[in-house]
Amino acid sequence: MTELNTLWLTETIRLREEHAGPLEDLEANRLARSAGGDLPSRIQRRALWLAERDGLAAALKHWLQGARLALLVLTVLAVISGAGLAFAAMGDGPHPVNVFWALGSLLGLNLILLLSWALGLVFAGEHGASLGRLWLWLSEKLARDAKAAQLAPALLLLLQRQKLNRWALGVLVNSLWLLAMLSALVILLMLMATRRYGFVWETTILGADTFIAVTQALGALPALFGFSVPTEEMIRASGDAALNIESARQAWAAWLVGVLLVYGVVPRLLLALFCLWRWKTGQTALRLDLNLPGYAQLRERLMPTSERLGVSDAAPEQLHRVASGVTEQQSDGALLVAIELDDQRPWPPHLPKNVSNAGILDSRESRHKLLEQLSRFPPARLAIACDPRRSPDRGSLALIAELARSASATRVWLLQAPPGEALDAERLGDWHVALQQLELPFADCAPMNWLETGHD
């Protein structure tokens, strides 16, 4: 995952917690603390874990796929629009082409929007907003992921802090117009290569000298690149009718192509490259704003001045699938732990020499202490003893899942009822269903052989 995507997901998590309240993040905070590093790296590590757990990382992939499809749609529209400009400028062929109407058709809208973009860049910094909103809207629609709706606002807020949104949209706007101008240029050359066009200019209130001056002024810069400019006699003669002279037609055609290339294609190319350069250099300055309330509140939890146990967060609405992040190379030994056993049951049972006893977890302090220990020294095998006479509430199941993620392999031991008591079949079935959803193996007999040797 790129650095930009990491910052993006971190900002998305911050916005989500700002609007919907704090997430259940005990395990995320613990893993971020155990990984070490400075505060920004811990905040990002916490956010990535929460994003993976809650599906935001997958939503980001869907959003990026939608963004690429939206960009493809806009690219096709730009190419078609450019071709349409060329066809509109050159007409149907039999009638002569009015050179200044053709020039207005090819460059008029482009130059107006280019001026609007430049003024917005200088005075407001929100240029290209309409095209940018269209792209964001298409990206969200094509992503087809409800969670992706939180990503676009987070991206805009992240980029606005370094004013990178103007350069990102600048790359988009100028690149699309560059494609439109290139499409118009290609179609223009194809039409001129396959049809014979005559060129005229017409006026009622302006004199011929005005058109001569304008034509020569516009052709001065293209002339530096080898494009020919009609002579004064050709320009003056074209005011009455299209000259049926091959050299005149070629001169006007070269002048029109040169003006389109120099004043239409080249500016958009240079601006697109400039915006891309500013975007690339600006990305290196992207940082988390640690002064924001959402990040400032995490400082004590991720970089505590003293260890504080007993933090209580709301239970998650649903349990998440267990996927251990610990490999056999990272772990060692075997451990037995029990959850909330009463005093009537003798504990611990007789354990083999290589199996450690983690005791009974019956308080927040004991849970946090063990989880912190497991984050530093994960066991290769972990057995979790549970009393199936208790209901499998969300808190207990979440603790089991968190413990299981801290070991290479985990088994749940559903203890037998004490002598003279019987287990509730319905409640035992609830335990079976819950553990199956967690995809954890379970049994009603002690897994001592497995703990000792690694196999039954």
Secondary structure, DSSP 8 states (H G I E B T S, - for coil): --HHHHHHHHHHHHHHHHHH-----HHHHHHHHHH---HHHHHHHHHHHHHHHHTHHHHHHHHHHHHHHHHHHHHHHHHHHHHHHHHHHHTTSSS-EEHHHHHHHHHHHHHHHHHHHHHHHHHTS-TTHHHHHHHHHHHHHHH--GGGGGHHHHHHHHHHTTT-HHHHHHHHHHHHHHHHHHHHHHHHHHHHHHS---EE---SSS-HHHHHHHHHHHHHHHHHTT-----HHHHHHTTTS----HHHHHHHHHHHHHHHIIIIIHHHHHHHHHHHHHHHHHHTT----TTSHHHHTTHHHHS-SS----------SS---------TTT--SEEEEEES--TTS--S----TTEEEEEEE-SHHHHHHHHHHHHHS--SEEEEEE-TTS---HHHHHHHHHHHTTSSEEEEEE----TT----HHHHHHHHHHHHHHT--EESS--HHHHHHS--
